[in-house]
Amino acid sequence: MKQVKPEILEAFCLNILKKHGVESQCAQTVAHCLVDADLCGVSTHGVSRLAIYLERLDAGVVSKENRITIERESPAALVVNAGNSLGMPAAKFTMEKCIEKAREAGCCFATVKNSNHFGAAAYYTRLAAEQGMVGICAANLTSKIAPYGASEPYMGTNPISIASPGEEGAVVLDMAPSVVALGKLIMAQKLGKPIPEGWALDKDGHPTTDPAEGRKGSLLPIGGPKGSGLAIMIDILCGVLSGGKFGPHLHDLYGDMQNPQEVGHFIGAIDISHFVDVDIFRSGVAQMSREIKSLRPAEGVSEIFMPGEGSDNRRRKNLEQGISLPDEIFGELLAIGKACGVVFPEE
Ligand SMILES: NC(=O)c1ccc[n+]([C@@H]2O[C@H](COP(=O)([O-])OP(=O)(O)OC[C@H]3O[C@@H](n4cnc5c(N)ncnc54)[C@H](O)[C@@H]3O)[C@@H](O)[C@H]2O)c1
């Protein structure tokens, strides 16, 4: 493991992105989002993703420019076209617009089409929670989950995050509707480790502990028809509602270097003050958190956590101690830097 300071890691990633010709603001957002995911301990969506982003940028299937435009706008709705820009700037731009418009209208929901992988969904919902609003953010991806009852995949591991402000920190749910995010298979494969049974099926529909076989097959949805149904509804919001693509009509981040991913996002902000006094809301969330956390723990559980609490704890620790990167990931970053003349500064 290599221990790195977050600000140094971010500056390193930013320099690499700029060397690859990525527009400055987009590069800053991507570097910040990647390192933020590592800070939260979501290493599957952190700097380990820089390699594939650069590969796609260099292959010309993702725009290095900022081509994000608003196609349609009404008081509480936005239709954004990412123009095949990087997914992180597209999602951040859209959430910031939703927050702005929600102050007037009480809420604002947006669709984004022609976008790309945006990393961890919680990054964007936390922006709303920081402004005293509830944030919602989801994305669709190409086929990786088999619909309940089907033996082949159709929906992606479509993530969804909902964040609510509290009194001390936000409560942030951020999850894929599969038992695990695909990123956990990608990371296991990079580290040469097996995956637990119950995460994935191989291409013939048999359980597998080999992450490479699981990537060729499908991931299991959480809770059978419920996870399957959630993935379908996210695809409707992100794909069909955006006038974009969905399910197998989207293109794979890893397996397809010829076509843009064309993924969609569904993003929204709800201004609490239009519904209830913000202080009453915050103290209600705080009371709920206290009551849940003081329930009798189940056998073998030492502490009950609220959604996102683990991320907050890891962020605090990583800000103090630095981010621990597996040697394989740090080595990959050094090689990427070396190839474009960016040296990792000695700390
Ligand atoms: N961009 C994309 O296309 C894409 C696709 C899939 C997933 N993702 C991202 O992958 C990341 C990981 O997703 P995941 O489904 O593997 O998440 P996860 O299973 O690690 O966590 C899911 C949720 O459960 C909560 N949680 C976990 N352990 C808990 C505990 N002990 N007590 C209480 N709550 C707990 C977490 O706070 C989180 O809100 C997310 O950031 C997601 O946005 C992104």
Ligand as a Chemical Component Dictionary entry (heavy atoms), coordinates in Angstrom:
data_LIG
# 
_chem_comp.id                   LIG 
_chem_comp.type                 NON-POLYMER 
_chem_comp.pdbx_formal_charge   0 
_chem_comp.three_letter_code    LIG 
# 
loop_
_chem_comp_atom.comp_id 
_chem_comp_atom.atom_id 
_chem_comp_atom.alt_atom_id 
_chem_comp_atom.type_symbol 
_chem_comp_atom.charge 
_chem_comp_atom.model_Cartn_x 
_chem_comp_atom.model_Cartn_y 
_chem_comp_atom.model_Cartn_z 
_chem_comp_atom.pdbx_ordinal 
LIG N1  N1  N 0  -21.046 5.621  -12.216 1  
LIG C1  C1  C 0  -21.559 4.435  -12.343 2  
LIG O1  O1  O 0  -21.898 4.068  -13.432 3  
LIG C2  C2  C 0  -21.748 3.535  -11.146 4  
LIG C3  C3  C 0  -22.357 2.282  -11.301 5  
LIG C4  C4  C 0  -22.540 1.497  -10.169 6  
LIG C5  C5  C 0  -22.110 1.949  -8.918  7  
LIG N2  N2  N 1  -21.504 3.154  -8.823  8  
LIG C6  C6  C 0  -21.002 3.644  -7.530  9  
LIG O2  O2  O 0  -20.386 2.585  -6.830  10 
LIG C7  C7  C 0  -20.341 2.910  -5.472  11 
LIG C8  C8  C 0  -20.521 1.657  -4.642  12 
LIG O3  O3  O 0  -21.832 1.110  -4.809  13 
LIG P1  P1  P 0  -22.268 -0.167 -3.941  14 
LIG O4  O4  O 0  -23.669 -0.538 -4.296  15 
LIG O5  O5  O -1 -21.210 -1.206 -4.044  16 
LIG O6  O6  O 0  -22.221 0.468  -2.468  17 
LIG P2  P2  P 0  -22.100 -0.227 -1.035  18 
LIG O7  O7  O 0  -22.722 -1.581 -1.106  19 
LIG O8  O8  O 0  -20.717 -0.124 -0.568  20 
LIG O9  O9  O 0  -23.010 0.730  -0.139  21 
LIG C9  C9  C 0  -24.373 0.922  -0.452  22 
LIG C10 C10 C 0  -25.016 1.793  0.615   23 
LIG O10 O10 O 0  -25.102 1.063  1.844   24 
LIG C11 C11 C 0  -24.570 1.838  2.902   25 
LIG N3  N3  N 0  -23.915 0.928  3.837   26 
LIG C12 C12 C 0  -22.888 0.087  3.573   27 
LIG N4  N4  N 0  -22.557 -0.596 4.671   28 
LIG C13 C13 C 0  -23.381 -0.175 5.659   29 
LIG C14 C14 C 0  -23.556 -0.502 7.036   30 
LIG N5  N5  N 0  -22.791 -1.403 7.636   31 
LIG N6  N6  N 0  -24.525 0.120  7.732   32 
LIG C15 C15 C 0  -25.317 1.036  7.142   33 
LIG N7  N7  N 0  -25.213 1.406  5.847   34 
LIG C16 C16 C 0  -24.257 0.796  5.120   35 
LIG C17 C17 C 0  -23.578 2.790  2.287   36 
LIG O11 O11 O 0  -23.458 3.972  3.081   37 
LIG C18 C18 C 0  -24.256 3.089  0.954   38 
LIG O12 O12 O 0  -25.172 4.140  1.070   39 
LIG C19 C19 C 0  -21.367 4.015  -5.279  40 
LIG O13 O13 O 0  -20.666 5.216  -5.056  41 
LIG C20 C20 C 0  -22.113 4.091  -6.611  42 
LIG O14 O14 O 0  -22.560 5.382  -6.957  43 
LIG C21 C21 C 0  -21.324 3.957  -9.898  44 
# 
loop_
_chem_comp_bond.comp_id 
_chem_comp_bond.atom_id_1 
_chem_comp_bond.atom_id_2 
_chem_comp_bond.value_order 
_chem_comp_bond.pdbx_ordinal 
LIG N1  C1  SING 1  
LIG C1  O1  DOUB 2  
LIG C1  C2  SING 3  
LIG C2  C3  SING 4  
LIG C2  C21 DOUB 5  
LIG C3  C4  DOUB 6  
LIG C4  C5  SING 7  
LIG C5  N2  DOUB 8  
LIG N2  C6  SING 9  
LIG N2  C21 SING 10 
LIG C6  O2  SING 11 
LIG C6  C20 SING 12 
LIG O2  C7  SING 13 
LIG C7  C8  SING 14 
LIG C7  C19 SING 15 
LIG C8  O3  SING 16 
LIG O3  P1  SING 17 
LIG P1  O4  DOUB 18 
LIG P1  O5  SING 19 
LIG P1  O6  SING 20 
LIG O6  P2  SING 21 
LIG P2  O7  DOUB 22 
LIG P2  O8  SING 23 
LIG P2  O9  SING 24 
LIG O9  C9  SING 25 
LIG C9  C10 SING 26 
LIG C10 O10 SING 27 
LIG C10 C18 SING 28 
LIG O10 C11 SING 29 
LIG C11 N3  SING 30 
LIG C11 C17 SING 31 
LIG N3  C12 SING 32 
LIG N3  C16 SING 33 
LIG C12 N4  DOUB 34 
LIG N4  C13 SING 35 
LIG C13 C14 SING 36 
LIG C13 C16 DOUB 37 
LIG C14 N5  SING 38 
LIG C14 N6  DOUB 39 
LIG N6  C15 SING 40 
LIG C15 N7  DOUB 41 
LIG N7  C16 SING 42 
LIG C17 O11 SING 43 
LIG C17 C18 SING 44 
LIG C18 O12 SING 45 
LIG C19 O13 SING 46 
LIG C19 C20 SING 47 
LIG C20 O14 SING 48 
# 
